[in-house]
Amino acid sequence: MKNSLRYNEDFRSITPNEYIEEDTLLWVEREVDAYYNVEVEGPFVIQNGWGPIWFGPKNCNNPQPKGYVQIVSTITGESRRVTHGNFLFETYYVMNEERLCTDAETL
């Protein structure tokens, strides 16, 4: 877990309930084996936005067909859909805005 963004103060994890602006950079982290080794992918760019408007309701018998957020890799151009189900196996991170502001003030 030493490569995990969880322990990096420059990043913070996000949930489907937060509103994140379009074009924000995003990193994806997932465990790759039973030994807690992690893989970090990114950065990705959020298209259209992030939040409950895009994900739709979490618990419903008839999920919305558009209940996802589209992200695009800045490296390969690969496009991916993120749904509520992705949060079972992946953690999503953005840069910690508070930390960025603090660092900018110290320059």
HUBEL-V55626 format. One record per backbone hydrogen bond with DSSP energy under -0.5 kcal/mol. NH is the residue of the N-H (numbers start at 0). CO is the residue of the C=O. If there is no record, write none. Layout:
# HUBEL-V55626
[[NH	CO] [NH	CO]]
This chain:
# HUBEL-V55626
[[3	0] [6	3] [7	4] [8	6] [10	7] [11	93] [13	91] [17	14] [19	17] [19	49] [22	45] [23	20] [25	43] [26	92] [27	40] [28	90] [29	38] [30	88] [31	36] [32	36] [35	32] [38	29] [40	27] [42	25] [43	25] [44	71] [45	23] [46	69] [48	46] [49	19] [53	50] [54	50] [55	51] [59	57] [62	60] [66	63] [67	53] [67	65] [68	81] [69	46] [70	79] [71	44] [72	77] [73	42] [76	72] [79	70] [81	68] [82	80] [85	82] [86	82] [86	83] [87	84] [88	85] [89	85] [90	28] [91	13] [92	26] [93	11] [95	9] [96	94] [99	95] [100	96] [101	97] [102	98] [103	99] [104	100] [105	101] [106	103]]
